[in-house]
Amino acid sequence: MSYNKKHNKIKNTGILFELLTRQITVDVLNNEKNSSAIKILKEFFNINTELGKENELYKVLIEKKYKNLKHAEILIEAVSKNRRKLSNRRLKNEKYNLIKTIKECFSMKDFFNTKLPNYKILASIYTLFEGEATRKDYGPVIETDSKVTLMENINAIDGSIKKSFKPTFNTQDEDIRLLTYQLLIDKFNKKYSNLNENQKDLLREYINNLSNTNSLKDFIDTEVAKVKKILKSHLTKIDDKITKIKLNEAISHTETSTRCNFVKDSHVVALMRYYELIKELDNVHQNK
């Protein structure tokens, strides 16, 4: 009996989803109007597809935390039970078409040439799910290692990966934290190394709520109100008349550039630019 089967990252649902979201991050900040990654994500990872349903199970095992190991073991079994309910035939067909579409839109070498900080966890989930779906025998060592990895992740005390933009990396220098930041690929880090927390939060919400437009709209509306309030507070600190006029125009323009009934890429980009404006104003007034 052979136990040398390797993890296939090209067929790993969690990895495919994460790489697509990273590509979306780059496209948004590059003001890419027709992002192929967004179209692919909406088509293959919605609530009606088996890929979308499997990806939700990946998220549970990545994000859910318990302090008790027994609870972690119960969670893994519950997720495995739900995974068995998915149609393997439909999932296989969807994954085939997804990979085919990715090949048509991107260079496979470049697309997969990204280091994922949670790669080991994603690989362990894949092994667990493949064992449930196809009864593949990965061998006792690989299967045990995978389950131990998942239990350690669920038992971790640093909270949800989805929300932890500054977990244990706070003690590291800025370059290390940027390289390990979940939603940004390596090339992106080099170009956009000065993102503040508001900008990171916006990107996180945008990526995680692509299929939930109402939630994203509510988030943007709330942020726009905050942005207007902050910009108005800067008006009292500005003496130059021309600068004041320009800032007033920017405040007025928030209604048309970011307010929306349906969230578009342009709204996200506009809000990112308002965050950048606030950052520049803060720097100017701090220097004074």
Phi, psi and omega in degrees: 000131183266134178243029185259016179296136183253155176291133181256098186292336179293336180256006181278112184303316181297320180292317179301317179296314183294320179294324177294320180293326176294321178295323178298319179304314179295315182297319181297312182286342174268006178057040177286114187285329181239070183290118178295326182297320179296315180299317180296315182297316181293326182285318189259342185241038176266175187291347182264355181259154177292327177297317178298318180292319179293321180297325176297325178290323173302314182299320180301312182290336178277319192262328185288136182235138173226144178279338183262128181296327178296320177295323178297318180295321178296320180297315180301318179293320180295319178294318179299320179298317178292326178296325181293342180280344181286152178278111180296326179295312179296318181297319179297316180295317180296319181293322177299313181292325178296311181296322178298318180293319178299319178298325181287332186260333186226161170284120183300324180296314180289321184298320183264001181274061182221134177276126179255122181297334180254027182303316183298320179293315179298320179294323180292321177295317179302314180299316179299312184290321179295323177296322178290321187280317188243358183059032177295141179260099180275354181095154184297326183290310181297316181295319178293315179301319180296314181293320178297318178301315180293319180295321178294322179293315180294327182275358181295152184257005185272003175085185186297133176298324182301324186259347188271086179276342177222065183281245183286355183277357181301332182276351180272166177286169188299319182299318180295317181296323180293321181293331182263358180297125195301319190269359185246129177282166186301315180295324180296321180300320182294325184272327185236057185278357185249024178294136176267180185295324178298318180293320178296317181297320179297315179297320179298313180296320181298314183289317185283347183238027179302325181267358180238079187293330180295316179296318179294319178299315179299319180297313182295317179301318179295318181293324179298318178298319178294317180299315180300318181297317180294317180296321178295325179294332179283338181302321182290346182262356185258129180263328183292125184295317182296317178298321179296318179297315180297320181291322176298321178296319179296320179296316179295326185286346180299328182296320184270333185269338184233336178287140187200154170269332178224125185290127176244164178303323183298328179293319179294315179298317180299316180294323176301320181289327176293322175299320180294321178298316179298319180298318179293319178296319178299317180296318180298313183287331175291322179293327178293000000 
